[in-house]
């Protein structure tokens, strides 16, 4: 995913088996990226970073997302004074690499370093096992406080996520798919130039 002019929203998506000899998985040039309830895993390891923010004022927002990349840095930050890295309710493979390096604004909360425990990542099955720490991780109330709660109605397969019933706020899972909902059949060699919402 490469963007240089708009604010791109990636919602309920699986980003897998992407990248090349010189390309990062996601590159943001002085623009914005909102990555919501998505799973980023198993991409090419011969890149600088999973997310590369370039320029004076890139804005990167991560909500309810799993980033499980073993061979690359999670985030290559911009040194711009107006850069923004914010988000919450995420799971990453190396928390120490999710930082803006002291530049711009950085606000990351309820984000942990852990193994998401996919059903069978080797066969592109990124559903969560019952033992996954990504299950029931974040309440709808917390996500409503982020301002992005409208995105959390359904998952990658169209199944319902967290919801409110009376005075009870139910919790939702991290990543593209709620526990035991549907099967992912695999996506390879995806490389797109995009603008706007997807």
Secondary structure, DSSP 8 states (H G I E B T S, - for coil): -EESSSEEEEES-EEES---SS--SEEEESSEEEEES-EEES--SSSSEEEEEESS--EEEEES-EEE-SSSEEEE----TT-EEEEEEEEES-GGG---TTSSEEEEEEEEE----EEEGGGTEEEE-TT-TTTT-EEHHHHHHHT-GGGGSB-TTS-B---EETTEE-EE-SSSS-TT------------B--SB-
